[in-house]
Amino acid sequence: MSEGTILVIEDDADIRELLHFNLAGEGFHPLEAADGVTGLALAREHLPCCILLDLMLPGMDGLEVCRRLAANPQTQDIPILILTARGEEMDRVVGLSLGADDYVVKPFSVRELMLRIRAILRRRTRPVTAAVEAHDIRLDPQAHRVTVCGREVVLTATEFRLLEDLMRHAGSVRTREQLLDKVWGYSFDGYARTVDTHMRRLRSKLGDQQKFLETVRGVGYRFSS
């Protein structure tokens, strides 16, 4: 990936200009695209370290861009941060399920957005730790591989980190705020539902073993010890 290069795929020229100015001020090298087709081509050509992706794009929408990035071995590991309007909750959920790392809702705080980007990039450079195994679930960070009852299960990068955190704290309740801070690298009021969305996706992939991911009502989640 191109270190420091961030691709902005956004059809609103004012937002692109705002993001370009602030990204450059933070020391990044911003690339811009006003539509999905151009953005996808730039992603494949430059392999940026992060993509800021609007969902409502002309020609090819943001969800299709997500699908195509995830289907290409060259681009599937590029972190994606979705830019979404308040009324696009379902599209936002679908985007996360397709592998997007995070989202911000328009109108957004530029300061918060920059913190989110830094958090995403920090997560990509965390040291590899030893494998962990329990209840026929084996998680191997070095191979980035999860098996459930001997069968490999494909998780997104965020789902992987979420499962790892819960397994390494087996028996302890992890609040949504703790998970946001550890897995996403930040904690902001109003974003606890991000955790819930990823938990639903993670559970659906674990089959019968999802019973060991317990919901502690009003608090958070726990991996059964």
C-alpha positions in Angstrom: 0.0 0.0 0.0 1.1 3.6 -0.6 1.9 4.9 2.9 0.3 8.3 3.5 -1.9 8.3 0.4 -5.6 8.6 1.2 -8.2 8.3 -1.5 -11.4 10.4 -1.2 -14.3 9.1 -3.3 -17.0 11.8 -2.9 -19.2 13.5 -5.5 -19.7 16.7 -3.5 -16.9 19.1 -4.6 -17.1 21.2 -1.4 -16.6 18.1 0.8 -13.7 16.9 -1.4 -12.1 20.3 -1.1 -12.6 20.3 2.7 -11.1 16.8 3.1 -8.2 17.5 0.7 -7.3 20.6 2.7 -7.4 18.9 6.1 -5.7 15.7 5.0 -2.9 17.6 3.4 -2.6 19.6 6.6 -2.2 16.4 8.6 0.6 15.3 6.3 -1.3 12.9 4.1 -1.2 12.8 0.3 -4.9 13.0 -0.8 -6.3 11.7 -4.1 -9.8 12.5 -5.2 -12.5 10.9 -7.3 -16.0 12.3 -8.0 -17.6 9.0 -8.9 -17.3 5.3 -8.1 -15.8 4.1 -11.4 -12.9 6.6 -11.2 -12.4 5.9 -7.5 -12.2 2.2 -8.1 -9.6 2.7 -10.9 -7.5 5.0 -8.6 -7.7 2.5 -5.8 -6.4 -0.2 -8.0 -3.6 2.0 -9.4 -2.3 3.7 -6.3 -3.3 1.2 -3.5 -3.9 3.9 -0.9 -3.4 3.3 2.8 -7.1 4.3 3.4 -10.2 5.1 1.4 -12.9 7.7 2.4 -16.0 6.5 0.6 -19.3 8.2 0.1 -22.2 5.8 -0.4 -24.3 7.9 -2.7 -22.2 8.2 -5.9 -23.1 8.6 -9.5 -22.7 5.7 -11.9 -21.5 3.1 -9.4 -22.6 3.5 -5.8 -20.4 3.2 -2.7 -21.7 -0.3 -1.8 -20.7 -1.7 -5.2 -17.2 0.0 -4.8 -16.9 -1.9 -1.5 -17.9 -5.2 -3.1 -15.3 -4.8 -5.9 -12.5 -3.7 -3.6 -13.2 -6.7 -1.3 -13.2 -9.1 -4.3 -9.8 -8.0 -5.5 -6.8 -9.5 -3.7 -4.8 -6.4 -4.4 -7.3 -4.0 -2.7 -9.2 -6.2 -0.2 -7.0 -5.2 2.7 -7.3 -1.4 2.1 -9.2 0.0 5.1 -12.4 1.8 4.1 -14.1 4.6 6.1 -17.7 5.2 4.9 -19.1 8.8 4.6 -22.9 8.5 5.0 -25.9 10.7 5.4 -28.1 10.4 8.5 -30.9 8.6 6.6 -28.7 5.8 5.2 -28.5 3.5 8.2 -29.3 0.3 6.2 -26.7 1.1 3.6 -24.3 1.9 6.4 -24.9 -1.6 7.9 -24.5 -3.3 4.5 -21.2 -1.4 4.0 -19.9 -2.6 7.3 -20.9 -6.2 6.4 -19.0 -5.9 3.1 -15.8 -5.2 5.0 -15.7 -1.4 5.6 -13.8 -0.6 8.8 -15.8 2.3 10.1 -18.2 5.1 9.2 -18.9 8.8 10.0 -22.3 10.5 9.6 -22.6 13.7 7.6 -22.3 16.5 8.7 -19.2 15.3 10.5 -16.5 16.8 12.7 -13.3 17.1 10.7 -11.3 16.6 14.0 -13.2 13.4 14.7 -12.7 12.2 11.2 -8.9 12.7 11.4 -8.9 10.8 14.7 -10.8 7.9 13.1 -8.3 7.8 10.2 -5.3 7.8 12.6 -7.0 5.0 14.6 -7.5 2.9 11.5 -3.9 3.3 10.5 -2.7 2.5 14.0 -4.7 -0.7 14.0 -2.9 -1.9 10.8 0.5 -1.7 12.5 -0.3 -3.4 15.8 2.2 -6.2 16.7 1.2 -9.8 16.0 0.3 -11.8 19.1 0.1 -15.5 19.9 -2.9 -17.7 18.8 -5.8 -18.2 21.2 -8.2 -21.1 21.3 -11.4 -22.0 23.2 -14.7 -23.8 22.6 -13.4 -25.2 19.3 -12.7 -21.7 18.0 -9.0 -21.0 17.1 -7.8 -17.5 16.2 -4.3 -17.1 14.8 -3.3 -13.5 14.4 -0.1 -14.4 12.5 -2.0 -16.2 9.8 -5.0 -13.9 10.2 -7.1 -17.1 10.3 -10.0 -18.3 12.3 -11.3 -21.9 12.4 -14.5 -23.0 14.0 -14.7 -26.7 14.7 -11.9 -27.2 12.2 -13.6 -25.2 9.5 -12.1 -21.9 8.3 -14.3 -18.9 8.7 -13.7 -15.7 6.8 -13.9 -12.6 8.9 -13.4 -9.0 8.1 -10.4 -7.3 9.8 -12.8 -5.6 12.3 -14.7 -8.8 13.1 -11.3 -10.5 13.6 -10.1 -7.9 16.1 -13.4 -7.9 17.9 -13.4 -11.7 18.3 -9.7 -11.6 19.4 -10.4 -9.0 22.1 -13.3 -11.0 23.5 -11.4 -14.3 23.5 -8.4 -12.7 25.2 -10.7 -11.4 27.9 -12.7 -14.6 28.2 -15.0 -14.6 31.2 -14.8 -10.8 31.6 -17.5 -8.4 30.4 -16.3 -5.9 27.8 -18.3 -2.8 27.6 -19.1 -1.2 24.2 -16.9 1.7 25.1 -13.9 -0.6 25.9 -14.5 -2.5 22.6 -14.6 0.8 20.7 -11.4 2.0 22.2 -9.6 -1.3 21.8 -10.9 -2.6 18.4 -11.7 0.7 16.7 -9.1 2.8 18.5 -11.5 5.5 19.7 -14.6 6.0 21.8 -17.2 8.6 20.9 -20.7 9.0 22.4 -23.4 7.7 20.0 -21.3 5.1 18.2 -22.0 2.1 20.5 -24.3 0.7 17.8 -21.2 0.2 15.6 -20.2 -2.6 18.1 -23.7 -4.2 17.9 -23.7 -4.2 14.1 -20.3 -6.0 14.0 -21.4 -8.4 16.7 -24.4 -9.5 14.7 -22.2 -10.2 11.7 -19.6 -12.0 13.8 -22.2 -14.3 15.4 -23.8 -15.2 12.1 -20.4 -16.5 10.9 -19.6 -18.6 14.0 -22.6 -20.9 13.6 -23.5 -22.9 16.7 -20.4 -21.6 18.5 -22.0 -18.1 18.6 -23.6 -19.2 21.9 -20.3 -18.5 23.6 -20.6 -14.8 22.7 -22.9 -13.6 25.4 -24.7 -10.3 25.6 -24.7 -8.7 29.1 -27.8 -6.6 28.9 -27.1 -2.9 29.5 -23.3 -3.4 29.7 -21.7 -5.1 26.7 -20.5 -8.5 25.7 -18.5 -11.5 27.1 -16.8 -14.5 25.6 -17.7 -17.5 27.9 -14.7 -18.8 29.8 
